[in-house]
Amino acid sequence: MARDTWFETVAIAQQRAKKRLPKSVYAALIAASERGQTVAENVDAFAELGFAPHVIGALEKRDLATTVMGQDISLPVVISPTGVQAVHPDGELAVARAAAARGTAMGLSSFASKPIEEVVAANPKTFFQVYWLGDRDAIAARVERARAAGAVGLIVTTDWSFSHGRDWGSPKIPEQMDLRTTVRMMPEGLVRPRWFLQWAKTMRPPNLRVPNQAGRGEPGPPFFAAYGEWMGTPPPTWADIAWLRELWGGPFMLKGVMRVDDAKQAVDAGVSAISVSNHGGNNLDGTPASIRALPAIADAVGDQIEVLLDGGVRRGSDVVKAVALGARAVMIGRAYLWGLAANGQAGVENVLDVLSGGVDSALRGLGLGSVHDLAPEHVLVPPGFARALGVPGDPTA
Ligand SMILES: Cc1cc2nc3c(=O)[nH]c(=O)nc-3n(C[C@H](O)[C@H](O)[C@H](O)COP(=O)(O)O)c2cc1C
């Protein structure tokens, strides 16, 4: 990778993304909701946790590899599904290729812009993510398409409450990229020419359709039509989750669990994994940082199912903190989106390299030889840090 495109931290990737993307696309990645309390807390909470490094005793080599939902991965970091389409023309294919090149798995959003068949071809370790949208037959049809395509796991995301007010104003996402929209975005194009040129070279505008919501080979509905149908779908029950788990029959994650009582219900519904997550602060603002909820959930169900975490992970030391506090692995969202915006596939590889280098350094500093040796005692947790949500009578709940 050319030196001038390489970045040494995710923060620098974010600065580059901000410079490169039109304002509205950048704002769509910032996302969040209401006053942005949770999105900020996800990141800030990691900075409250600390380490006590050894000065002698580091091991020569460190082992970062683990498994998630039956897949061998080279570091405890998985791509979290995100549905933002217009970051880069190669979109999810660039992300899938980068994840495959670095030996990890990919969650593909049901609101992604590329067909699942192409994404699985780029990375066979693909988990398909489902929103509860349409009736059981429609959901079953999508899941069967994912199975036929070779998806190796399902991620079901239910933590969405359709809150769309933001104190800094929401970006205007167009219905479709037609001539009128292109003309309206021209002023943004003049100040962000590299992004526009990238698309111009492909001779195709960003595809604001969601191909995985339809049958194989169909273009899929426009994003907003799918979103509208989602809003009109009755929210799922635990029986629905158990039904889908049964139908799928393979590795199955419920993403977005923040409470111990929900985690226990998820175990009863038969899931094989959960991600402790608040949807990257995009759902109900005021939800605590996911890292605060992790220890109690890992304690309660960590010996029965795989517990992952996502939200606020920006560096390898964050990964180490989460694994020490009970996560098997973390999933990343914005971190790889910044990389994708900054430098396409190579930018996502760069982000994964930054994280793996950071995990390795933290293990070295702690004198550990493997991510599997991490335990809560390796992290300095200030009093009152954790939140045991959904535990009756717990003062931190
Ligand atoms: C722009 C954007 C789009 C997202 N789209 C989806 C999605 O389609 N499905 C889903 O399950 N989660 C979605 N998420 C949530 C991520 O999977 C993940 O939970 C979150 O980004 C983690 O927080 P982080 O961005 O701080 O890493 C989205 C997040 C962002 C920022």
The ligand as an SDF file (V2000), in Angstrom:
LIG
                    3D

 31 33  0  0  0  0  0  0  0  0999 V2000
  -24.1070    3.6480    8.8900 C   0  0  0  0  0  0  0  0  0  0  0  0
  -24.4890    2.4370    9.6520 C   0  0  0  0  0  0  0  0  0  0  0  0
  -25.3570    1.4980    9.0970 C   0  0  0  0  0  0  0  0  0  0  0  0
  -25.7080    0.3610    9.8230 C   0  0  0  0  0  0  0  0  0  0  0  0
  -26.5490   -0.5730    9.2450 N   0  0  0  0  0  0  0  0  0  0  0  0
  -26.8240   -1.7200    9.9320 C   0  0  0  0  0  0  0  0  0  0  0  0
  -27.5900   -2.7490    9.3210 C   0  0  0  0  0  0  0  0  0  0  0  0
  -28.0380   -2.6390    8.1850 O   0  0  0  0  0  0  0  0  0  0  0  0
  -27.8340   -3.8730   10.0450 N   0  0  0  0  0  0  0  0  0  0  0  0
  -27.3610   -4.0400   11.3280 C   0  0  0  0  0  0  0  0  0  0  0  0
  -27.5920   -5.0810   11.9460 O   0  0  0  0  0  0  0  0  0  0  0  0
  -26.6180   -3.0780   11.9040 N   0  0  0  0  0  0  0  0  0  0  0  0
  -26.3330   -1.9450   11.2480 C   0  0  0  0  0  0  0  0  0  0  0  0
  -25.5360   -0.9920   11.8320 N   0  0  0  0  0  0  0  0  0  0  0  0
  -24.9640   -1.2400   13.1630 C   0  0  0  0  0  0  0  0  0  0  0  0
  -23.6240   -1.9650   13.0650 C   0  0  0  0  0  0  0  0  0  0  0  0
  -23.7560   -3.2840   12.6190 O   0  0  0  0  0  0  0  0  0  0  0  0
  -22.9250   -2.0150   14.4320 C   0  0  0  0  0  0  0  0  0  0  0  0
  -23.8250   -2.5160   15.3850 O   0  0  0  0  0  0  0  0  0  0  0  0
  -22.4130   -0.6470   14.8860 C   0  0  0  0  0  0  0  0  0  0  0  0
  -21.9470    0.1110   13.7840 O   0  0  0  0  0  0  0  0  0  0  0  0
  -21.3000   -0.8350   15.8940 C   0  0  0  0  0  0  0  0  0  0  0  0
  -20.8340    0.3920   16.3490 O   0  0  0  0  0  0  0  0  0  0  0  0
  -19.5270    1.1280   15.7670 P   0  0  0  0  0  0  0  0  0  0  0  0
  -19.9540    1.7630   14.5010 O   0  0  0  0  0  0  0  0  0  0  0  0
  -19.1830    2.0910   16.8270 O   0  0  0  0  0  0  0  0  0  0  0  0
  -18.4810    0.0500   15.5450 O   0  0  0  0  0  0  0  0  0  0  0  0
  -25.1900    0.1660   11.1320 C   0  0  0  0  0  0  0  0  0  0  0  0
  -24.2990    1.1040   11.6630 C   0  0  0  0  0  0  0  0  0  0  0  0
  -23.9380    2.2330   10.9420 C   0  0  0  0  0  0  0  0  0  0  0  0
  -22.9610    3.2090   11.5430 C   0  0  0  0  0  0  0  0  0  0  0  0
  1  2  1  0
  2  3  1  0
  2 30  2  0
  3  4  2  0
  4  5  1  0
  4 28  1  0
  5  6  2  0
  6  7  1  0
  6 13  1  0
  7  8  2  0
  7  9  1  0
  9 10  1  0
 10 11  2  0
 10 12  1  0
 12 13  2  0
 13 14  1  0
 14 15  1  0
 14 28  1  0
 15 16  1  0
 16 17  1  0
 16 18  1  0
 18 19  1  0
 18 20  1  0
 20 21  1  0
 20 22  1  0
 22 23  1  0
 23 24  1  0
 24 25  2  0
 24 26  1  0
 24 27  1  0
 28 29  2  0
 29 30  1  0
 30 31  1  0
M  END
$$$$
